Amino acid sequence: GWCPLSPTGAQTTQLLVQPPWRPAVLWDRVTLTCQGSGTTGATTWYKDEQRWEQEDQDKFVVIKSGTYMCDTYSTRLSSPVRVVDDWLVLQVPARVLLEGDTVTLRCRS
């Protein structure tokens, strides 16, 4: 199996996207969920690299395009998730892809 490496003792927050395609498209009613080892209610959200007022919720439905990240108490910042509002989008599954994997692409309009 594949395991991401991070510095000793550092825990990375996971930012999950539903439906599980990237880039996410606004017209899919995208839900973002922040998962970390922190305490409930300690989620901090970032939109376009700015701290965002959608705090203390670990899940929400996106209503504006942009790049989202989150962190929870005692965990590192998540990887970014981009949500677009383009009229034509090529998507890949929102999972780790390794060389040699078979992948399904979606062209959406």
N, CA, C and O atoms as a printed pandas DataFrame, in Angstrom:
     atom_number atom_name residue_name chain_id  residue_number  x_coord  y_coord  z_coord
0              1         N          GLY        A               1    0.813   -1.192    0.000
1              2        CA          GLY        A               1    0.000    0.000    0.000
2              3         C          GLY        A               1    0.848    1.244    0.000
3              4         O          GLY        A               1    2.068    1.172    0.149
4              5         N          TRP        A               2    0.219    2.373   -0.164
5              6        CA          TRP        A               2    0.894    3.663   -0.229
6              7         C          TRP        A               2    0.587    4.446    1.026
7              8         O          TRP        A               2   -0.563    4.501    1.461
8              9         N          CYS        A               3    1.590    5.047    1.606
9             10        CA          CYS        A               3    1.406    5.813    2.822
10            11         C          CYS        A               3    2.124    7.143    2.676
11            12         O          CYS        A               3    3.326    7.152    2.408
12            13         N          PRO        A               4    1.420    8.297    2.846
13            14        CA          PRO        A               4    2.088    9.595    2.743
14            15         C          PRO        A               4    3.054    9.786    3.897
15            16         O          PRO        A               4    2.793    9.344    5.015
16            17         N          LEU        A               5    4.158   10.439    3.626
17            18        CA          LEU        A               5    5.152   10.711    4.659
18            19         C          LEU        A               5    4.970   12.117    5.192
19            20         O          LEU        A               5    4.694   13.042    4.429
20            21         N          SER        A               6    5.119   12.282    6.479
21            22        CA          SER        A               6    5.083   13.600    7.092
22            23         C          SER        A               6    6.068   13.584    8.251
23            24         O          SER        A               6    6.436   12.512    8.731
24            25         N          PRO        A               7    6.504   14.767    8.712
25            26        CA          PRO        A               7    7.478   14.807    9.805
26            27         C          PRO        A               7    6.970   14.061   11.038
27            28         O          PRO        A               7    5.766   13.961   11.270
28            29         N          THR        A               8    7.908   13.544   11.818
29            30        CA          THR        A               8    7.570   12.785   13.009
30            31         C          THR        A               8    6.652   13.586   13.919
31            32         O          THR        A               8    6.942   14.735   14.253
32            33         N          GLY        A               9    5.552   12.978   14.315
33            34        CA          GLY        A               9    4.613   13.626   15.221
34            35         C          GLY        A               9    3.625   14.547   14.538
35            36         O          GLY        A               9    2.648   14.959   15.165
36            37         N          ALA        A              10    3.842   14.888   13.264
37            38        CA          ALA        A              10    2.933   15.788   12.563
38            39         C          ALA        A              10    1.775   14.989   11.986
39            40         O          ALA        A              10    1.976   13.934   11.383
40            41         N          GLN        A              11    0.575   15.494   12.172
41            42        CA          GLN        A              11   -0.597   14.837   11.623
42            43         C          GLN        A              11   -1.264   15.798   10.654
43            44         O          GLN        A              11   -1.515   16.957   10.985
44            45         N          THR        A              12   -1.550   15.306    9.452
45            46        CA          THR        A              12   -2.158   16.139    8.434
46            47         C          THR        A              12   -3.667   15.987    8.473
47            48         O          THR        A              12   -4.184   14.881    8.631
48            49         N          THR        A              13   -4.357   17.077    8.331
49            50        CA          THR        A              13   -5.804   17.082    8.257
50            51         C          THR        A              13   -6.230   16.622    6.872
51            52         O          THR        A              13   -5.593   16.969    5.878
52            53         N          GLN        A              14   -7.297   15.846    6.802
53            54        CA          GLN        A              14   -7.843   15.388    5.530
54            55         C          GLN        A              14   -9.049   16.249    5.169
55            56         O          GLN        A              14   -9.953   16.441    5.982
56            57         N          LEU        A              15   -9.051   16.765    3.936
57            58        CA          LEU        A              15  -10.197   17.519    3.442
58            59         C          LEU        A              15  -10.878   16.650    2.382
59            60         O          LEU        A              15  -10.354   16.462    1.284
60            61         N          LEU        A              16  -12.054   16.126    2.732
61            62        CA          LEU        A              16  -12.783   15.220    1.861
62            63         C          LEU        A              16  -13.785   15.993    1.019
63            64         O          LEU        A              16  -14.399   16.950    1.492
64            65         N          VAL        A              17  -13.947   15.576   -0.227
65            66        CA          VAL        A              17  -14.866   16.245   -1.143
66            67         C          VAL        A              17  -15.910   15.245   -1.630
67            68         O          VAL        A              17  -15.588   14.113   -1.989
68            69         N          GLN        A              18  -17.162   15.686   -1.635
69            70        CA          GLN        A              18  -18.261   14.845   -2.100
70            71         C          GLN        A              18  -19.114   15.661   -3.054
71            72         O          GLN        A              18  -19.554   16.742   -2.661
72            73         N          PRO        A              19  -19.380   15.225   -4.276
73            74        CA          PRO        A              19  -18.953   13.987   -4.894
74            75         C          PRO        A              19  -17.439   13.949   -5.088
75            76         O          PRO        A              19  -16.802   14.994   -5.222
76            77         N          PRO        A              20  -16.862   12.738   -5.103
77            78        CA          PRO        A              20  -15.398   12.584   -5.047
78            79         C          PRO        A              20  -14.679   12.751   -6.395
79            80         O          PRO        A              20  -14.053   11.813   -6.890
80            81         N          TRP        A              21  -14.773   13.941   -6.978
81            82        CA          TRP        A              21  -14.089   14.257   -8.237
82            83         C          TRP        A              21  -13.356   15.584   -8.084
83            84         O          TRP        A              21  -13.785   16.473   -7.348
84            85         N          ARG        A              22  -12.220   15.695   -8.810
85            86        CA          ARG        A              22  -11.438   16.941   -8.783
86            87         C          ARG        A              22  -11.110   17.386  -10.187
87            88         O          ARG        A              22  -10.815   16.533  -11.024
88            89         N          PRO        A              23  -11.141   18.672  -10.499
89            90        CA          PRO        A              23  -11.627   19.683   -9.568
90            91         C          PRO        A              23  -13.131   19.507   -9.329
91            92         O          PRO        A              23  -13.867   19.041  -10.198
92            93         N          ALA        A              24  -13.555   19.890   -8.137
93            94        CA          ALA        A              24  -14.975   19.854   -7.825
94            95         C          ALA        A              24  -15.652   20.981   -8.603
95            96         O          ALA        A              24  -15.054   22.030   -8.843
96            97         N          VAL        A              25  -16.905   20.749   -8.994
97            98        CA          VAL        A              25  -17.632   21.789   -9.713
98            99         C          VAL        A              25  -18.803   22.278   -8.872
99           100         O          VAL        A              25  -19.551   21.486   -8.298
100          101         N          LEU        A              26  -18.945   23.575   -8.813
101          102        CA          LEU        A              26  -19.928   24.204   -7.942
102          103         C          LEU        A              26  -21.338   23.674   -8.187
103          104         O          LEU        A              26  -22.102   23.503   -7.237
104          105         N          TRP        A              27  -21.695   23.413   -9.441
105          106        CA          TRP        A              27  -23.046   22.966   -9.762
106          107         C          TRP        A              27  -23.312   21.524   -9.380
107          108         O          TRP        A              27  -24.392   21.017   -9.684
108          109         N          ASP        A              28  -22.382   20.834   -8.728
109          110        CA          ASP        A              28  -22.603   19.478   -8.207
110          111         C          ASP        A              28  -23.057   19.488   -6.750
111          112         O          ASP        A              28  -23.202   18.424   -6.148
112          113         N          ARG        A              29  -23.283   20.650   -6.179
113          114        CA          ARG        A              29  -23.621   20.764   -4.748
114          115         C          ARG        A              29  -22.537   20.056   -3.916
115          116         O          ARG        A              29  -22.790   19.029   -3.286
116          117         N          VAL        A              30  -21.354   20.620   -3.932
117          118        CA          VAL        A              30  -20.164   20.036   -3.315
118          119         C          VAL        A              30  -20.205   20.192   -1.794
119          120         O          VAL        A              30  -20.472   21.276   -1.275
120          121         N          THR        A              31  -19.936   19.092   -1.094
121          122        CA          THR        A              31  -19.809   19.122    0.369
122          123         C          THR        A              31  -18.353   18.871    0.731
123          124         O          THR        A              31  -17.750   17.904    0.264
124          125         N          LEU        A              32  -17.789   19.740    1.563
125          126        CA          LEU        A              32  -16.429   19.563    2.068
126          127         C          LEU        A              32  -16.499   19.144    3.528
127          128         O          LEU        A              32  -17.280   19.689    4.308
128          129         N          THR        A              33  -15.666   18.159    3.889
129          130        CA          THR        A              33  -15.612   17.672    5.267
130          131         C          THR        A              33  -14.168   17.676    5.734
131          132         O          THR        A              33  -13.295   17.119    5.069
132          133         N          CYS        A              34  -13.913   18.300    6.873
133          134        CA          CYS        A              34  -12.575   18.386    7.440
134          135         C          CYS        A              34  -12.425   17.316    8.514
135          136         O          CYS        A              34  -13.183   17.284    9.483
136          137         N          GLN        A              35  -11.431   16.432    8.331
137          138        CA          GLN        A              35  -11.204   15.357    9.302
138          139         C          GLN        A              35   -9.790   15.448    9.848
139          140         O          GLN        A              35   -8.817   15.472    9.095
140          141         N          GLY        A              36   -9.694   15.496   11.167
141          142        CA          GLY        A              36   -8.400   15.518   11.826
142          143         C          GLY        A              36   -8.529   14.919   13.198
143          144         O          GLY        A              36   -9.595   14.432   13.573
144          145         N          SER        A              37   -7.450   14.950   13.951
145          146        CA          SER        A              37   -7.479   14.341   15.284
146          147         C          SER        A              37   -7.886   15.335   16.354
147          148         O          SER        A              37   -7.869   15.011   17.542
148          149         N          GLY        A              38   -8.250   16.537   15.948
149          150        CA          GLY        A              38   -8.582   17.573   16.925
150          151         C          GLY        A              38   -9.940   17.357   17.570
151          152         O          GLY        A              38  -10.664   16.416   17.244
152          153         N          THR        A              39  -10.260   18.238   18.479
153          154        CA          THR        A              39  -11.531   18.150   19.188
154          155         C          THR        A              39  -12.653   18.683   18.307
155          156         O          THR        A              39  -12.413   19.497   17.416
156          157         N          THR        A              40  -13.867   18.229   18.553
157          158        CA          THR        A              40  -15.026   18.686   17.814
158          159         C          THR        A              40  -15.195   20.189   17.994
159          160         O          THR        A              40  -15.010   20.716   19.091
160          161         N          GLY        A              41  -15.549   20.873   16.911
161          162        CA          GLY        A              41  -15.776   22.309   16.990
162          163         C          GLY        A              41  -14.514   23.143   16.901
163          164         O          GLY        A              41  -14.566   24.355   17.108
164          165         N          ALA        A              42  -13.368   22.520   16.594
165          166        CA          ALA        A              42  -12.119   23.263   16.535
166          167         C          ALA        A              42  -11.594   23.363   15.095
167          168         O          ALA        A              42  -10.382   23.390   14.877
168          169         N          THR        A              43  -12.498   23.418   14.124
169          170        CA          THR        A              43  -12.105   23.472   12.718
170          171         C          THR        A              43  -11.915   24.914   12.277
171          172         O          THR        A              43  -12.739   25.777   12.581
172          173         N          THR        A              44  -10.828   25.173   11.559
173          174        CA          THR        A              44  -10.594   26.476   10.950
174          175         C          THR        A              44  -10.542   26.276    9.444
175          176         O          THR        A              44   -9.816   25.411    8.954
176          177         N          TRP        A              45  -11.312   27.073    8.708
177          178        CA          TRP        A              45  -11.385   26.982    7.255
178          179         C          TRP        A              45  -10.641   28.138    6.610
179          180         O          TRP        A              45  -10.563   29.234    7.165
180          181         N          TYR        A              46  -10.093   27.874    5.421
181          182        CA          TYR        A              46   -9.408   28.891    4.626
182          183         C          TYR        A              46   -9.968   28.840    3.218
183          184         O          TYR        A              46  -10.121   27.764    2.641
184          185         N          LYS        A              47  -10.274   30.008    2.666
185          186        CA          LYS        A              47  -10.729   30.113    1.277
186          187         C          LYS        A              47   -9.795   31.072    0.565
187          188         O          LYS        A              47   -9.611   32.211    0.993
188          189         N          ASP        A              48   -9.202   30.597   -0.536
189          190        CA          ASP        A              48   -8.265   31.410   -1.318
190          191         C          ASP        A              48   -7.157   31.992   -0.433
191          192         O          ASP        A              48   -6.805   33.167   -0.542
192          193         N          GLU        A              49   -6.615   31.134    0.449
193          194        CA          GLU        A              49   -5.484   31.433    1.335
194          195         C          GLU        A              49   -5.788   32.463    2.419
195          196         O          GLU        A              49   -4.865   32.988    3.043
196          197         N          GLN        A              50   -7.050   32.756    2.652
197          198        CA          GLN        A              50   -7.454   33.665    3.720
198          199         C          GLN        A              50   -8.300   32.909    4.733
199          200         O          GLN        A              50   -9.146   32.095    4.364
200          201         N          ARG        A              51   -8.066   33.187    6.019
201          202        CA          ARG        A              51   -8.922   32.571    7.035
202          203         C          ARG        A              51  -10.357   32.977    6.748
203          204         O          ARG        A              51  -10.629   34.131    6.418
204          205         N          TRP        A              52  -11.280   32.018    6.876
205          206        CA          TRP        A              52  -12.646   32.223    6.430
206          207         C          TRP        A              52  -13.602   32.100    7.582
207          208         O          TRP        A              52  -13.348   31.346    8.521
208          209         N          GLU        A              53  -14.707   32.830    7.530
209          210        CA          GLU        A              53  -15.636   32.886    8.657
210          211         C          GLU        A              53  -16.433   31.609    8.901
211          212         O          GLU        A              53  -17.158   31.527    9.892
212          213         N          GLN        A              54  -16.320   30.618    8.031
213          214        CA          GLN        A              54  -17.062   29.357    8.170
214          215         C          GLN        A              54  -16.373   28.478    9.222
215          216         O          GLN        A              54  -16.005   27.341    8.928
216          217         N          GLU        A              55  -16.200   28.987   10.428
217          218        CA          GLU        A              55  -15.450   28.270   11.456
218          219         C          GLU        A              55  -16.352   27.369   12.304
219          220         O          GLU        A              55  -17.577   27.487   12.297
220          221         N          ASP        A              56  -15.702   26.476   13.023
221          222        CA          ASP        A              56  -16.339   25.601   14.002
222          223         C          ASP        A              56  -17.349   24.632   13.409
223          224         O          ASP        A              56  -18.167   24.069   14.137
224          225         N          GLN        A              57  -17.303   24.432   12.103
225          226        CA          GLN        A              57  -18.104   23.388   11.468
226          227         C          GLN        A              57  -17.134   22.468   10.758
227          228         O          GLN        A              57  -16.203   22.938   10.103
228          229         N          ASP        A              58  -17.333   21.167   10.875
229          230        CA          ASP        A              58  -16.414   20.259   10.195
230          231         C          ASP        A              58  -16.914   19.874    8.803
231          232         O          ASP        A              58  -16.226   19.161    8.073
232          233         N          LYS        A              59  -18.132   20.354    8.426
233          234        CA          LYS        A              59  -18.705   20.016    7.128
234          235         C          LYS        A              59  -19.616   21.148    6.665
235          236         O          LYS        A              59  -20.312   21.759    7.476
236          237         N          PHE        A              60  -19.614   21.430    5.353
237          238        CA          PHE        A              60  -20.543   22.409    4.804
238          239         C          PHE        A              60  -20.664   22.237    3.294
239          240         O          PHE        A              60  -19.815   21.610    2.659
240          241         N          VAL        A              61  -21.735   22.803    2.724
241          242        CA          VAL        A              61  -21.964   22.794    1.280
242          243         C          VAL        A              61  -21.379   24.080    0.708
243          244         O          VAL        A              61  -21.666   25.171    1.200
244          245         N          VAL        A              62  -20.561   23.951   -0.327
245          246        CA          VAL        A              62  -19.887   25.089   -0.945
246          247         C          VAL        A              62  -20.868   25.889   -1.788
247          248         O          VAL        A              62  -21.627   25.319   -2.571
248          249         N          ILE        A              63  -20.855   27.213   -1.629
249          250        CA          ILE        A              63  -21.728   28.063   -2.439
250          251         C          ILE        A              63  -20.942   29.050   -3.309
251          252         O          ILE        A              63  -21.535   29.785   -4.098
252          253         N          LYS        A              64  -19.603   29.069   -3.168
253          254        CA          LYS        A              64  -18.768   29.943   -3.993
254          255         C          LYS        A              64  -17.544   29.186   -4.460
255          256         O          LYS        A              64  -16.971   28.394   -3.712
256          257         N          SER        A              65  -17.141   29.432   -5.708
257          258        CA          SER        A              65  -15.927   28.792   -6.220
258          259         C          SER        A              65  -14.713   29.349   -5.489
259          260         O          SER        A              65  -14.767   30.442   -4.925
260          261         N          GLY        A              66  -13.621   28.596   -5.500
261          262        CA          GLY        A              66  -12.393   29.018   -4.848
262          263         C          GLY        A              66  -11.571   27.809   -4.439
263          264         O          GLY        A              66  -11.912   26.670   -4.759
264          265         N          THR        A              67  -10.481   28.074   -3.726
265          266        CA          THR        A              67   -9.615   27.017   -3.222
266          267         C          THR        A              67   -9.761   26.961   -1.708
267          268         O          THR        A              67   -9.546   27.957   -1.018
268          269         N          TYR        A              68  -10.125   25.793   -1.197
269          270        CA          TYR        A              68  -10.436   25.610    0.225
270          271         C          TYR        A              68   -9.402   24.722    0.907
271          272         O          TYR        A              68   -8.899   23.766    0.316
272          273         N          MET        A              69   -9.091   25.053    2.166
273          274        CA          MET        A              69   -8.251   24.227    3.035
274          275         C          MET        A              69   -8.836   24.319    4.437
275          276         O          MET        A              69   -9.650   25.196    4.726
276          277         N          CYS        A              70   -8.411   23.400    5.307
277          278        CA          CYS        A              70   -8.868   23.451    6.689
278          279         C          CYS        A              70   -7.790   22.891    7.598
279          280         O          CYS        A              70   -6.855   22.227    7.151
280          281         N          ASP        A              71   -7.940   23.173    8.874
281          282        CA          ASP        A              71   -7.145   22.485    9.884
282          283         C          ASP        A              71   -7.985   22.341   11.136
283          284         O          ASP        A              71   -8.971   23.052   11.331
284          285         N          THR        A              72   -7.578   21.413   11.973
285          286        CA          THR        A              72   -8.252   21.187   13.240
286          287         C          THR        A              72   -7.209   21.314   14.343
287          288         O          THR        A              72   -6.006   21.349   14.081
288          289         N          TYR        A              73   -7.676   21.380   15.540
289          290        CA          TYR        A              73   -6.787   21.519   16.681
290          291         C          TYR        A              73   -5.682   20.468   16.634
291          292         O          TYR        A              73   -5.970   19.276   16.534
292          293         N          SER        A              74   -4.454   20.885   16.701
293          294        CA          SER        A              74   -3.244   20.052   16.760
294          295         C          SER        A              74   -2.928   19.278   15.485
295          296         O          SER        A              74   -2.141   18.333   15.531
296          297         N          THR        A              75   -3.518   19.651   14.345
297          298        CA          THR        A              75   -3.157   19.002   13.087
298          299         C          THR        A              75   -2.670   20.043   12.089
299          300         O          THR        A              75   -2.925   21.239   12.232
300          301         N          ARG        A              76   -1.967   19.559   11.080
301          302        CA          ARG        A              76   -1.447   20.447   10.048
302          303         C          ARG        A              76   -2.539   20.783    9.037
303          304         O          ARG        A              76   -3.560   20.100    8.951
304          305         N          LEU        A              77   -2.304   21.843    8.280
305          306        CA          LEU        A              77   -3.229   22.290    7.247
306          307         C          LEU        A              77   -3.453   21.206    6.197
307          308         O          LEU        A              77   -2.515   20.510    5.809
308          309         N          SER        A              78   -4.681   21.066    5.745
309          310        CA          SER        A              78   -5.016   20.068    4.727
310          311         C          SER        A              78   -4.447   20.463    3.367
311          312         O          SER        A              78   -4.015   21.598    3.166
312          313         N          SER        A              79   -4.454   19.522    2.452
313          314        CA          SER        A              79   -4.162   19.834    1.059
314          315         C          SER        A              79   -5.328   20.659    0.513
315          316         O          SER        A              79   -6.451   20.533    1.001
316          317         N          PRO        A              80   -5.077   21.498   -0.489
317          318        CA          PRO        A              80   -6.163   22.335   -1.022
318          319         C          PRO        A              80   -7.143   21.551   -1.889
319          320         O          PRO        A              80   -6.773   20.577   -2.544
320          321         N          VAL        A              81   -8.385   21.990   -1.881
321          322        CA          VAL        A              81   -9.419   21.480   -2.778
322          323         C          VAL        A              81   -9.944   22.669   -3.568
323          324         O          VAL        A              81  -10.386   23.667   -2.998
324          325         N          ARG        A              82   -9.889   22.544   -4.898
325          326        CA          ARG        A              82  -10.354   23.617   -5.762
326          327         C          ARG        A              82  -11.783   23.324   -6.197
327          328         O          ARG        A              82  -12.092   22.219   -6.642
328          329         N          VAL        A              83  -12.652   24.324   -6.064
329          330        CA          VAL        A              83  -14.038   24.229   -6.524
330          331         C          VAL        A              83  -14.203   25.273   -7.619
331          332         O          VAL        A              83  -14.006   26.465   -7.386
332          333         N          VAL        A              84  -14.569   24.814   -8.824
333          334        CA          VAL        A              84  -14.663   25.714   -9.974
334          335         C          VAL        A              84  -16.109   25.888  -10.417
335          336         O          VAL        A              84  -16.977   25.082  -10.082
336          337         N          ASP        A              85  -16.350   26.942  -11.168
337          338        CA          ASP        A              85  -17.677   27.210  -11.720
338          339         C          ASP        A              85  -17.557   27.422  -13.223
339          340         O          ASP        A              85  -18.213   28.291  -13.797
340          341         N          ASP        A              86  -16.700   26.603  -13.857
341          342        CA          ASP        A              86  -16.466   26.722  -15.291
342          343         C          ASP        A              86  -17.559   25.993  -16.076
343          344         O          ASP        A              86  -18.249   25.134  -15.526
344          345         N          TRP        A              87  -17.717   26.328  -17.343
345          346        CA          TRP        A              87  -18.756   25.698  -18.162
346          347         C          TRP        A              87  -18.315   24.358  -18.754
347          348         O          TRP        A              87  -19.157   23.577  -19.197
348          349         N          LEU        A              88  -16.996   24.080  -18.766
349          350        CA          LEU        A              88  -16.478   22.802  -19.247
350          351         C          LEU        A              88  -15.323   22.384  -18.343
351          352         O          LEU        A              88  -14.362   23.134  -18.178
352          353         N          VAL        A              89  -15.412   21.184  -17.753
353          354        CA          VAL        A              89  -14.433   20.751  -16.757
354          355         C          VAL        A              89  -14.024   19.301  -17.022
355          356         O          VAL        A              89  -14.881   18.441  -17.227
356          357         N          LEU        A              90  -12.715   19.030  -17.018
357          358        CA          LEU        A              90  -12.191   17.672  -17.087
358          359         C          LEU        A              90  -11.857   17.246  -15.665
359          360         O          LEU        A              90  -11.047   17.890  -14.999
360          361         N          GLN        A              91  -12.481   16.154  -15.189
361          362        CA          GLN        A              91  -12.322   15.725  -13.800
362          363         C          GLN        A              91  -11.624   14.375  -13.703
363          364         O          GLN        A              91  -11.698   13.543  -14.607
364          365         N          VAL        A              92  -10.939   14.186  -12.565
365          366        CA          VAL        A              92  -10.330   12.911  -12.201
366          367         C          VAL        A              92  -10.869   12.515  -10.832
367          368         O          VAL        A              92  -11.321   13.381  -10.084
368          369         N          PRO        A              93  -10.834   11.226  -10.481
369          370        CA          PRO        A              93  -11.289   10.813   -9.149
370          371         C          PRO        A              93  -10.464   11.494   -8.051
371          372         O          PRO        A              93   -9.255   11.677   -8.190
372          373         N          ALA        A              94  -11.135   11.864   -6.964
373          374        CA          ALA        A              94  -10.469   12.531   -5.841
374          375         C          ALA        A              94   -9.827   11.480   -4.937
375          376         O          ALA        A              94  -10.294   11.235   -3.825
376          377         N          ARG        A              95   -8.760   10.868   -5.426
377          378        CA          ARG        A              95   -8.011    9.874   -4.651
378          379         C          ARG        A              95   -6.565    9.919   -5.126
379          380         O          ARG        A              95   -6.253   10.535   -6.145
380          381         N          VAL        A              96   -5.705    9.273   -4.390
381          382        CA          VAL        A              96   -4.294    9.225   -4.765
382          383         C          VAL        A              96   -4.145    8.379   -6.018
383          384         O          VAL        A              96   -4.616    7.243   -6.072
384          385         N          LEU        A              97   -3.490    8.940   -7.022
385          386        CA          LEU        A              97   -3.238    8.213   -8.269
386          387         C          LEU        A              97   -1.749    7.936   -8.381
387          388         O          LEU        A              97   -0.923    8.824   -8.171
388          389         N          LEU        A              98   -1.416    6.702   -8.711
389          390        CA          LEU        A              98   -0.026    6.303   -8.866
390          391         C          LEU        A              98    0.233    5.925  -10.316
391          392         O          LEU        A              98   -0.683    5.543  -11.045
392          393         N          GLU        A              99    1.492    6.038  -10.724
393          394        CA          GLU        A              99    1.869    5.665  -12.081
394          395         C          GLU        A              99    1.439    4.229  -12.363
395          396         O          GLU        A              99    1.688    3.327  -11.563
396          397         N          GLY        A             100    0.790    4.027  -13.510
397          398        CA          GLY        A             100    0.317    2.698  -13.888
398          399         C          GLY        A             100   -1.139    2.442  -13.536
399          400         O          GLY        A             100   -1.728    1.476  -14.020
400          401         N          ASP        A             101   -1.739    3.303  -12.691
401          402        CA          ASP        A             101   -3.157    3.151  -12.355
402          403         C          ASP        A             101   -4.022    3.395  -13.581
403          404         O          ASP        A             101   -3.705    4.243  -14.416
404          405         N          THR        A             102   -5.103    2.657  -13.686
405          406        CA          THR        A             102   -6.121    2.951  -14.681
406          407         C          THR        A             102   -7.053    3.991  -14.058
407          408         O          THR        A             102   -7.479    3.856  -12.911
408          409         N          VAL        A             103   -7.357    5.019  -14.827
409          410        CA          VAL        A             103   -8.173    6.095  -14.277
410          411         C          VAL        A             103   -9.270    6.460  -15.265
411          412         O          VAL        A             103   -9.061    6.448  -16.478
412          413         N          THR        A             104  -10.438    6.782  -14.730
413          414        CA          THR        A             104  -11.558    7.259  -15.535
414          415         C          THR        A             104  -11.583    8.776  -15.464
415          416         O          THR        A             104  -11.590    9.351  -14.376
416          417         N          LEU        A             105  -11.597    9.419  -16.611
417          418        CA          LEU        A             105  -11.722   10.871  -16.686
418          419         C          LEU        A             105  -13.159   11.216  -17.049
419          420         O          LEU        A             105  -13.818   10.477  -17.781
420          421         N          ARG        A             106  -13.642   12.347  -16.531
421          422        CA          ARG        A             106  -14.987   12.814  -16.881
422          423         C          ARG        A             106  -14.883   14.203  -17.481
423          424         O          ARG        A             106  -14.228   15.085  -16.926
424          425         N          CYS        A             107  -15.534   14.388  -18.618
425          426        CA          CYS        A             107  -15.628   15.705  -19.236
426          427         C          CYS        A             107  -17.039   16.185  -18.981
427          428         O          CYS        A             107  -18.001   15.582  -19.458
428          429         N          ARG        A             108  -17.170   17.283  -18.221
429          430        CA          ARG        A             108  -18.480   17.767  -17.779
430          431         C          ARG        A             108  -18.788   19.137  -18.360
431          432         O          ARG        A             108  -17.908   19.986  -18.496
432          433         N          SER        A             109  -20.041   19.331  -18.695
433          434        CA          SER        A             109  -20.466   20.664  -19.164
434          435         C          SER        A             109  -21.852   20.960  -18.660
435          436         O          SER        A             109  -22.396   22.029  -18.941
